[in-house]
Amino acid sequence: MKLLLKSCLAVALLAGMCLVGCKEKDMSMKMNNPRNIRGVISYKRSFGDLNDVQLATAKKIGIRPISTREEAEEMKDRLVEIAACERYGLDSLTHSIPYLVPQASALLDTIGVNFLDSLENKGLNPNKVIVTSVTRTKDDVKRLRRTNGNASLNSCHFYGTTFDVSWKRFEKVEDPDGRPMQDVSADTLKLVLSEVLRDLRKADRCYVKYELKQGCFHITAR
């Protein structure tokens, strides 16, 4: 009798486990439920750290300007190579190289993590920021000036302390099981990103310049 009871209990347990394991995942579209999205009063006023302010810090904590990409390879003891990851996306870098000083690399990680956390807290589907420019060599700037006359020969990007993050484009994070996710508009994502950068700037983690024509936030670690 005891043996029969144990057998019945085992069968019931296995059946329960099967029901839990076989439960189908919800594949309906995951909608946004936006809340507490405020942004900043003014992008221009909130992020107006000019080049001379950023440059002074870049020279203080960064590397010396390098002429070629080969020189950057030789400075790996002072630079961290960055790559697209779960925290941020990375554009194809045609006029810069994916290296930052450790302080700037850590700042970029923080921006990426805080942005994803903010989206979740505000009821928005996940998106990653996209890094559009990183460290430039003197050769990079020379080539860039052929198409962009505003490319500075006195750029913070020379020092490994500075990177640009797009406010026009973001990288949507897809559900690993294929559940459809409602899109979040770039304007809404820009608002959330501005809150993240505002808080880090207030905490003296970085300087930020709002670039209208380039469609990015120009960020230097502190």
URHURA-V165432 format. One record per residue. PSI is psi as a letter, one per 30 degrees, with the letter a starting at -180 (* if undefined). OMEGA is omega in degrees with one decimal (none if undefined). NEAR is the number of other ideal C-beta (glycine too) atoms within 10 Angstrom. Layout:
BEGIN
[[PSI;OMEGA;NEAR] [PSI;OMEGA;NEAR]]
END
This chain:
BEGIN
[[e;178.3;5] [e;179.9;6] [e;178.9;7] [e;179.9;8] [e;178.5;9] [e;-179.8;10] [e;-179.8;10] [e;178.4;10] [e;179.9;10] [e;178.5;10] [e;-179.9;10] [e;179.4;10] [e;178.9;10] [e;179.2;10] [e;178.5;10] [e;178.7;10] [e;179.6;10] [e;-180.0;10] [e;179.0;9] [e;-176.9;8] [e;-175.8;7] [f;-179.6;7] [k;-176.5;8] [k;177.1;5] [k;176.7;9] [j;-178.5;9] [g;174.2;11] [l;-177.8;8] [k;176.9;10] [j;-175.7;14] [l;172.2;11] [l;175.3;16] [i;-169.3;10] [k;178.0;14] [k;174.0;9] [h;177.7;10] [j;-173.9;15] [e;-177.1;10] [a;178.0;16] [l;-178.1;15] [e;-179.0;10] [k;177.8;11] [e;-176.1;20] [e;-178.7;11] [e;-178.0;9] [f;-176.3;17] [i;-175.7;20] [g;-179.3;13] [j;-173.1;18] [l;-173.6;9] [e;-176.1;16] [e;176.9;9] [e;-179.1;14] [e;-176.1;25] [e;-179.8;21] [e;178.3;12] [e;179.5;19] [e;179.6;26] [e;-176.7;15] [e;-173.0;10] [f;-173.9;16] [a;177.0;25] [l;172.2;20] [l;177.0;11] [k;-179.8;20] [l;-174.3;24] [e;-173.3;12] [l;178.1;13] [f;177.9;14] [e;178.0;10] [e;178.6;15] [e;179.1;20] [e;-178.1;13] [f;-177.2;11] [g;-176.2;14] [f;177.1;10] [f;-179.5;5] [f;-176.1;14] [l;175.6;23] [k;176.3;17] [k;179.1;13] [l;179.3;22] [l;176.7;7] [k;-175.2;14] [a;-178.6;12] [f;-178.2;10] [e;-178.3;17] [l;173.8;23] [l;-178.1;20] [k;177.3;19] [l;168.6;17] [j;-172.3;5] [j;-178.1;16] [f;-176.9;9] [g;174.6;20] [l;-177.3;22] [k;-171.3;21] [i;178.5;18] [k;175.7;22] [l;170.8;26] [l;-175.8;22] [e;-178.7;13] [e;179.5;16] [e;176.9;28] [e;178.5;19] [e;177.3;14] [e;179.1;21] [e;176.6;24] [e;-179.0;15] [e;178.2;17] [e;-179.3;24] [e;-179.1;20] [e;-178.4;14] [e;178.7;19] [e;178.5;24] [e;178.0;21] [e;-179.9;12] [e;178.4;18] [e;179.8;25] [e;-178.9;11] [f;-178.3;11] [g;174.8;19] [g;-178.2;13] [k;178.4;21] [l;-171.5;19] [k;172.4;19] [l;178.0;23] [k;172.6;21] [l;178.9;26] [k;176.0;19] [k;-174.2;25] [f;179.1;25] [k;-177.4;22] [b;-176.6;24] [k;-179.5;30] [k;170.9;26] [l;177.5;21] [e;176.5;15] [e;178.6;15] [e;-177.7;24] [e;178.0;20] [e;179.0;14] [e;-179.3;15] [e;-177.6;20] [f;176.7;14] [f;-179.5;8] [f;-179.5;8] [j;-177.0;13] [f;-179.5;7] [f;178.8;8] [k;-170.6;17] [k;171.9;15] [f;177.2;10] [h;-170.6;10] [k;172.9;22] [f;-178.3;28] [f;178.5;28] [f;-163.6;24] [g;177.9;26] [g;-176.7;31] [f;-163.9;28] [k;176.3;29] [l;177.9;29] [k;177.4;21] [k;-177.4;25] [k;168.8;23] [g;177.6;25] [e;-174.4;13] [k;177.1;16] [l;-178.4;26] [j;-179.0;16] [k;177.3;13] [j;-177.2;15] [l;176.4;12] [k;-176.9;13] [f;179.9;6] [g;175.6;8] [g;177.9;8] [k;-179.7;13] [k;-177.7;12] [k;176.7;16] [k;178.3;11] [l;171.2;13] [k;-176.7;19] [k;178.5;11] [e;179.3;16] [e;178.7;10] [e;179.0;19] [e;177.3;25] [e;178.2;17] [e;-178.9;18] [e;178.8;25] [e;-179.7;24] [e;177.3;22] [e;179.1;19] [e;-178.5;22] [e;177.5;26] [e;-178.2;17] [e;179.7;12] [e;176.8;19] [e;178.1;17] [f;178.9;9] [g;179.3;10] [h;176.0;8] [f;-174.1;18] [l;165.8;24] [k;-177.9;25] [k;173.9;22] [k;177.3;21] [j;-179.3;20] [j;-176.5;16] [e;-176.3;9] [e;-178.1;7] [f;178.3;17] [h;-177.0;14] [l;166.5;21] [k;-179.7;25] [j;-166.6;23] [k;175.5;27] [k;178.9;26] [l;177.0;28] [*;none;19]]
END
